[in-house]
Amino acid sequence: MLFLSERVYAIAGEHAFRYLKIRISSARTRWGSCSSRGTLSFTYRLVMAPAEVLDYVVLHELVHTQIGNHSKTFWNKVGELMPDYRRRLAWLKTNGKFLM
């Protein structure tokens, strides 16, 4: 899980995001979440995904530290920081069920 923590730290630093802490879970229905206090939670299954897909989920949750919903503003911010996020998300939707 060290790799996941390192990616959060690197991506947060690159884009000046702030978070409180990282939590690893065994969630089956969510890849990640962000609490209102800034705790980022990620399922351990993400470490089996390609690095670029993991980075998408990390960035997605980091954007939630500033925008707490999935509004157009949220998706515009994700797209600004990661222009190919749709491709990464599509990979996750197609292949995520195989990450066991």
Wavefront OBJ file of the C-alpha trace (Angstrom):
o trace
v 0.000 0.000 0.000
v 3.065 2.195 0.167
v 2.821 2.728 -3.594
v -0.703 4.110 -3.201
v 0.372 6.494 -0.441
v 3.304 7.658 -2.540
v 1.016 8.384 -5.497
v -1.383 10.381 -3.297
v 1.512 12.387 -1.889
v 3.002 13.040 -5.342
v -0.252 13.995 -7.077
v -1.397 16.162 -4.163
v 1.948 17.959 -4.183
v 1.930 18.446 -7.943
v -1.471 20.151 -7.857
v -1.358 21.744 -4.366
v -4.152 19.627 -2.879
v -4.363 19.161 0.872
v -5.752 16.108 2.645
v -5.828 14.926 6.237
v -4.901 11.253 5.964
v -5.141 8.147 3.805
v -7.156 5.075 4.706
v -7.027 1.713 2.920
v -10.212 -0.356 2.942
v -11.609 -3.560 1.532
v -14.552 -1.771 -0.102
v -16.138 -3.653 -2.967
v -18.431 -0.985 -4.391
v -16.215 2.102 -4.264
v -12.716 2.682 -5.559
v -12.236 5.654 -3.296
v -13.928 8.308 -1.241
v -13.173 11.606 0.430
v -14.644 12.595 3.777
v -15.723 16.139 4.536
v -12.690 16.406 6.827
v -10.229 15.387 4.107
v -9.635 11.716 4.813
v -9.045 9.870 1.556
v -10.113 6.220 1.491
v -9.117 3.759 -1.217
v -9.839 0.079 -1.702
v -6.766 -2.138 -1.630
v -7.813 -3.544 -5.029
v -6.542 -0.364 -6.703
v -2.945 -1.536 -6.383
v -3.772 -4.207 -8.986
v -4.860 -1.605 -11.542
v -2.480 0.011 -14.030
v -0.672 2.988 -12.496
v -2.463 5.471 -14.752
v -5.845 4.165 -13.574
v -4.787 4.350 -9.932
v -3.637 7.919 -10.575
v -7.066 8.778 -11.978
v -8.828 7.531 -8.821
v -6.348 9.393 -6.625
v -6.843 12.629 -8.557
v -10.631 12.144 -8.530
v -10.634 11.937 -4.720
v -8.196 14.823 -4.343
v -10.469 17.045 -6.432
v -13.224 16.124 -3.961
v -11.180 17.852 -1.241
v -12.095 21.100 -3.029
v -15.367 20.218 -4.772
v -17.541 17.845 -2.758
v -19.854 16.702 -5.529
v -19.874 15.460 -9.135
v -21.005 18.730 -10.691
v -19.875 20.045 -14.048
v -17.335 22.157 -12.141
v -15.917 18.994 -10.574
v -15.564 17.150 -13.897
v -14.101 20.251 -15.569
v -11.421 20.377 -12.862
v -10.638 16.668 -13.274
v -10.428 17.157 -17.049
v -8.208 20.202 -16.688
v -5.717 18.273 -14.551
v -6.015 14.945 -16.399
v -7.286 15.468 -19.964
v -7.519 11.719 -20.669
v -9.438 10.830 -17.511
v -12.368 9.439 -19.542
v -10.120 6.757 -21.035
v -8.827 5.800 -17.601
v -12.333 5.725 -16.155
v -13.520 3.565 -19.060
v -10.727 1.067 -18.324
v -11.837 0.916 -14.700
v -15.499 0.408 -15.610
v -14.625 -2.373 -18.061
v -11.890 -4.139 -16.114
v -12.434 -3.234 -12.475
v -14.437 -6.384 -11.802
v -11.303 -8.433 -12.540
v -9.226 -6.735 -9.830
v -9.570 -9.358 -7.119
l 1 2 3 4 5 6 7 8 9 10 11 12 13 14 15 16 17 18 19 20 21 22 23 24 25 26 27 28 29 30 31 32 33 34 35 36 37 38 39 40 41 42 43 44 45 46 47 48 49 50 51 52 53 54 55 56 57 58 59 60 61 62 63 64 65 66 67 68 69 70 71 72 73 74 75 76 77 78 79 80 81 82 83 84 85 86 87 88 89 90 91 92 93 94 95 96 97 98 99 100
